[in-house]
Amino acid sequence: MEVRIPMHTVRDQNARLECHFDLEGEALYSVKWYKDGNEFYRYVPRDMPPVQVFPLPGVTVDVSPLVYSFQS
């Protein structure tokens, strides 16, 4: 698994979070993102809907069909 997160961000600028993984045939259970210990994004492929976004001050999540990103 490879996680790409910028070390620093500029206020009101986009920051891209990436999680690349190869499960070698196993099923993905979930991907969750946190800021300061608070969950703001959850992807669970078996859930309906599979993507959930939780409100968190200072975080705006932009969910598009191929790329999931947030603004800090």
N, C-alpha and C positions, 0 to 999 in steps of 0.2 A: 504494500500500500504506500502511496505517496500523497502527502498533504501539502498543498501550496497555499501559504497565507502570507500576505505582506507583513514585514516587520513593523512598518510604520505606515500610517495613512494621514492624509491631509483632510481636515474637516470639510465637509460638503463635497468631497471628491469620491468617486467610485472606488471600491476595493473589491477585488475578485478573490473568492475562496474556491479552491479546487481540491477534490478528493479523487485520486485515480487508484483503481484497485483491480486486481485479477484474482478472482476467488477460485480459480482452477476448477470450475464446474459446480462449486457450491452456491447456494442461494444467498443473496444479500439479505440480511435482516433489517438493518437500518443505518442511516447516516444522520447524525445530529450535530448542529452547530450551536455553540454557546458563546456569550460575551459576559465577562465578569460573573461567571457562574450561573447565568440565566439562559435557558434554552430559547433560541429565537427561530430555529429552522429544524424541521424534521422530515426525513424521507424514509418511508416504510413501504416498500413496493406492494406488500400484501394488503395494506390498508386502503380504504376508499374514503376520501381521496388519498393518494399516496404521499402528497406533499402537504404539510401543515406549517403555517407561519404564525409565530406568537408575537404579539406586540411587545416591543422593548424600546424605551426612550433612546433616541440616538441611532436607531437601526431601522433602515427601510430595506425590505427584501423585494427584489425584482425577480419574479419567477417567469421565465420564458420557456418555450418548449424544449430547447436544447441546452440552455445555460442558466444556471441559478446563481444570482449575484446579490450583494447587498451594499447599501451605502452606509457609511459610518459618519 
